Structure formats: C-alpha cells, structure tokens
Amino acid sequence: MRKGSVKEVLAKLKYDPRENENDYYVVIEHRGAYGDVKKIPVEMIELGHGYFFVGDAQIPYHRILKVVRKDGKVIWETRKL
C-alpha cells in the first residue's frame, strides 16, 4: 500500500496518463482540531515543495492522513495512524 512519499503518490496520480486523478481524494487532518478530517479531491490540488495548494489555501503534506480511491481502497496512509 505505502510506496514512496505522499508527494510522489500524488504526482503519479496527477501526471501519469494511466491514472485518472478524478478517481482519488486525500483525507487531511484539519489544523488545530484533532480528529477533524476533511476530504479533498485530487483534481483540486496543486503540488508544491513542502505544501500543496487548494485554491488560495496552502496545506503542508504532513497533514495528509490518507490517499483514497473513490471505491474506498486506501492507496497511501501515514504511519502516524
């Protein structure tokens, strides 16, 4: 399941022509609210160096808990869980 960094996984989903980024979302921990999670479709994400962007919001990669396919299969999960 966990192969590479979350940034590498997201880059593959976004830029590999064999993948469809519309089929995936990330689950992030909302800042300052333990247990408060939010789902973000991968197609809304722009990748940066230490952060990813959703519109004007800048979110650090370490907040990502999981990358999930829409059928529910987890393809990447943090070791923190």
Order of alpha helices (4+ residues) and beta strands (2+ residues): alpha-beta-beta-beta-beta-beta-beta-beta
